[in-house]
């Protein structure tokens, strides 16, 4: 019974995968994705810390939004 795949097909896919892995552009892509992942991890840690500048800035913006909305609500 034939499934349309032969051993040579799997070897060709493996060979292509190895060539892509060794390719410099692929390595650069992996580096960029790793950098993005690290940045997102740092951002998650910052959001969890109530003393972080990021959380305080968002809180300040929320306060400003509240003041502006209440000020112009009476107009």
N, C-alpha and C positions, 0 to 999 in steps of 0.2 A: 504494500500500500504506500503510495507516494503522497507526501504533503506539500510538494513543491519546493522543498528546501533540501539542500545537499550539504555534506560536510564542507565542501569548498565555499559555500555561501557563508557559513559561520566563520570560517577562517578569514574570508574577505572582510567581514564586518569587524572582526577582531583586529585585523591589520589596519583598517581605516580608523578605528577607535584609537589605536596606539599612535598613529600618525597625527591625529588631531590632538592627542594628549601632549605630544612632544612639540607641537606647533607653538610658537612664541605668542601668537595672538590669543590662543586658548589660555596660556599661562597668565597673560595680562588680565584676561577676563576673570579668571579664578582669583587673582589678587584684588581686583576691583570689588568682586562680590564679597570677599573676606573683609575688606575695609568697610563696606556698607554694613555688613553684619555686626562688626565691632562698634561702629558708630551708633547703630540702633540699640545695641546692648547698653552702651553708655547713656544714651537718651532715656532708656527705660529706667535705669538706676537714678538718673536725675529727677525724673517725674515722681519717683517713690519717696524722695527726700524732701520733706516740707521746708527745709532750710535752704534749698537750692535756689539760685538766682532765677532759673527758669520758672519754677513754681510761683515764686514771689512776683515775677513779672506778669504772669497770667492772672494772678489774684488782683494785682493793681489794675490791669486792663478791665477785669470784671467790675471792679469798683467804679472805674471811670464810666463804663457803659451804663451802670445803674444810675449814676448821677446824671448823665446826659439824658437818658430816657425819662427820668423823673422830672428833669428841668423842662423838657420840651413837651411833656405830656399835658401840661396845663395850658399850652399855647393854642 
